[in-house]
Amino acid sequence: MNSPVTEAKNPAAPAPEQAAPVAQQAVAPQQADATQTPQSETAPAEGAKAGRNRRRRGGAGRREGQREGQAAVARTPGDAPAAQGKATHPGNPGTAQPRRQNPALQQLQGLYPQLFGEQPRPLKRGIFQDLEAAHPGVFTPADLKLALSIHTRSSRYLQAVSQGQPRHDLQGKVVEQMAPEHVFHALVEVFRRRKPRDGEDLTQKLRRRMEIAFESSGMTREAYLELVRGRDDATNALLDEALAEVSARVAKDEAILRAYEASGAASVDAFADMYGMQARTVAQQLERARRLRG
């Protein structure tokens, strides 16, 4: 089964069907304006007839008739509704339209706020089938598929995946740890969508997050690269930098551990003081090195 991140890159097919009601609403005001057109045409005709009756009065009569005819056109009752129709037409550029939320996704948020709410949790594999079984007849397969696709493409959901949060079932119980490749790809997508603040270096932040993701995976460098390396050269180059930084740090931690073991120091504080180092930093290095030794 595809991962939520993989599904996020595939646009759902039923989406064009949702545009149909909007298109129908856009047509409706035009039809309403069309029914008022005959009224707007009769008034100019009456004004023109009044102008012809006054031609026999000489030049002054003609000018008066023309003015009355123009006034009649200006007072055409069909013009005001037509102008209003343009101002409120849904298709007019610049008209702000409220963003419509997917109805099925709204239902899921009401049913499972702990999974689909403001702070979503990663979903277990096969959640589609679980929802169909839990709510028979409530969702059509197409509507449910679209709702899940929108949800798993959202930045909030991808953020949860990129943090390595485990997968949950409908009851909110942890059922599976997130796969390292899913964490990595979600992480890259989250940073791709982010806009840097003034002076913010997102590239370095992403590299640091890659380091953490790799170390959390517990995998060897070769195995991790086989899982996560993709086709984007820039991402691959940044990943290589991150793993090189981790390798250098691991070597340094191992060297500190060996020096500590050979020093005969009574404590970490004494060892750190001996070499002019921060005791807290040394303790972290020793812990990482011992953890890697197993």
N, C-alpha and C positions, 0 to 999 in steps of 0.2 A: 504493500500500500504506500502511496506517495506520502511524503512528509508534509506537514502543514506549510512549510516554506516552499516546497515544490508546488503544492496546490495554489499557493498565493500568486505564482507567475502565470497560471492558466486562467484566462478570463472565462467566466461561466457563460454558457450558451443562452439561458433564458433571459438574460438582461435586456435584449431588445424588446421583449414582450412588455416590459414595464413602461416603455416609452409610448406605447399605444394610447393609454388614457390621456397623457399629456398632449399628444398630437390632436386628439379629439377635442380637448378643451381649447386648444389654439384655434381650431376651425370654428368653434361655436360663436365667438364674437363677430367674426366676419359675416356669418349667416344672419345674425341679428341686425347688422348694419344694412345688409342688402334689402331687408324688408322695409326700410325707411326710405329707400331711394326714390320711389314714385312721388312721395310727398315733396321732396326737394326739387323735383322736376316741374311740378305744377305751378309753384309760386313764380319762377322766372317767366313762365308762359303768360301768366296773368299780368305780370309787370310789363312784358313786351306789348300785350294787347292794349293796356292803358296808354302806353307810349304812342301807339299808332292812332288812337282816337284823338290824341291831342295834336297831331301833325297839322290839322286844319286851322289851328289857332295862330300859326305863324312861328317865327323863330323862337319867341319866348315860350310858346306852348310846347315846342319840341324839346327845348332844354329842360322845362319842368317835367315833361313826361319821361325824359331820360333819367332825371334824378330820382323820380318815383320808382322807375323800373329797377334802378340800381339798389334803391333802398329795399325794394321787395326781395331782391336776391340776397341782400345782406341779412334779411329777417327770415330766411328759409328755415323752417322748423326742423328739417332733417339734418342740418349741418351740425348742430350742437351734439346730438347723440353720436354722430359719426366721429366727431373729434374726441368725445369721451371714449368711444370704442377703441380709438388708437391709443389713448393714454393708458388704458387698462388692459390692452391686448397682451396676453401672456408671451407672445413671440417677439414683442418689441425689445430691441437691444437696450441694455441698461436697466431693464425691469428686474428688480431683485425677487427671486423665487425662493421660497423656503426649501431647505434640503429635506428630501423625503427619505425616511429610514425604511429599510426593508421590513415588511410586516412580520415575516417569519422570524427574523432575527430579534425583533421586538418581543415576540412571544417567548423565545428562548431566554432572553434577558429577564423576563418576568418569572419564568419557571425555574431558572438556575442562575440567580444573580451572582453566586460565588464563582461560577465558571465563565459567564458571559457579561459580567458587569463592568464597572469602571476599572477594576484590577483583575483582568481575566487570568485564568490558569490554563496551562497547556492541557490539551485534551488527549485522552487515550486513543490508541489506534482502534478503529472500528466504532467510533462514537456515532457515526451515521446510523449504523444498524441498531445500536442501543437506543437511540432516540426514536426510531421507527417502531421498535418493539414496545417502548415505554408509552408512546402516544399514537396508537394506531388510528389512522384516519384523520389525524389533526393536521399533518403536513403532507403535501404531495411530495414525491421524491425530488422533483425539479426544484420546488421552493426550498426544501430543506438543504439540498445540495448548494443552491445559490447562497443561502444564509450562512452556511458553514464556510463557504469560499470567501465571502466578504469578511467574516469574522477572523479567519486565520490569515488574511492578508493585512489586517489592521496593524498599525504601528504598535499599539498597546500589546497585542497578542505576541507579535514578533519580539518585543522587548522582553516579555516573560520567558520566551524560548531562549533568547540570547543569554539570559542570566543562568541558564542551565536548570531551570525549575523542572521538577518531574511531571509526568503526565498524570491526569486525574480522571476518574470515572464520573458518572452522573451524580453519585453521592458525595463527590468531593474527596474521595480517598485516593491516595497515591498508589498507582498500579504499576508504574514503569519509570525508570530513569530516562532522561532525554538523551538520545544518541549524540555523540560528539559532533558528527557531521551536520546534524540539524542545528545544534547550538552555533556552530561556526557560520553556516550560511545565513541564519537569522541575524547574527551579529553584523555581518557584512551589509545586509540589507538595511538594518536599522541605521547604521552610520551613513549609508548612501542617501537616505532620506533626510538626515539631519542637516540643518543650516548652521554653519559656524557663527558664533558670536564674534564680536570685534576682538582680534588678536588670538582667537582660539585655534589651536592646531588639532584638528580632528584626526589627521593621519597618525600622529603620535599616540593619541588616545586609543585609536583602533588597534594599533600595533600592541599596545599594552594589554588591551582586552584579549587579543589573540594569544598573547603569552599566558594569561590566566586561564583561558579556555583550554589550551594545550596541556598545561600542568594539571588542570582538574580532570582531564580525560584519563590520566594514568597510563597513556599509551606511549610506545616508543616513537621516535621522530619519524621513522620510515612508515610505520603503520598509520600514524596520524595523517601524514602527507598523502598516502594512498586514498584515504577516505575523503579528505576535504579539498584537495587541490582541484581547481577548475580551469576554465579556459581564459579567464581574464588575467592578462600579464601583470597589470599593476597590483591586483590583489595577491597574486602568487609571489611577486617580489616582496611585498610587505610581509607576507607570511614567512618567507625565507628569513627576513630580517628578525622577525619575532622569535623564530625557533633558534636562530643563531644567538640571540641575546639570552635565551633560556639556557642554551648549552654552555655559554660562558659563565653564567651565574651558577650553574650546577657544578662546573669545574672549580669555581672559586669556593663554593660551599664545602666541597669535598676536601679541598686543601686546608680550609680552616678547621675542619673536623680532625684531620690527621695531625695538624699542628697542636690542636688542643689535647688530643690523646697522648701525644709525645711530650707535651710540656710538663706534665705532672702537676698542673695547677690544681689547687684545692677546690676552686669553684669557677664558674663562668665569669663572675665579676673580677676575680683575680687574674684570669687569663686575659680578659679584655683590658684591664688596667696595665698589664705587662706590655701589651702591644699598642697602647693608646687608642683603643677602639671603644665604640659604644657597646655596653654590655647587652642591651636589648637587641641590637643588630646581630651581635655574635650569637645570641641565643636562637634567633630566627634562622640563622645560617646553619647552626648545628642541628636544629630540628628538621630542616629540609633535607640535609645530607643524610641524617639517620633514617628518615622516611624513605628515601630513595634506596638506601641499602637494604631496607626491608627487615 
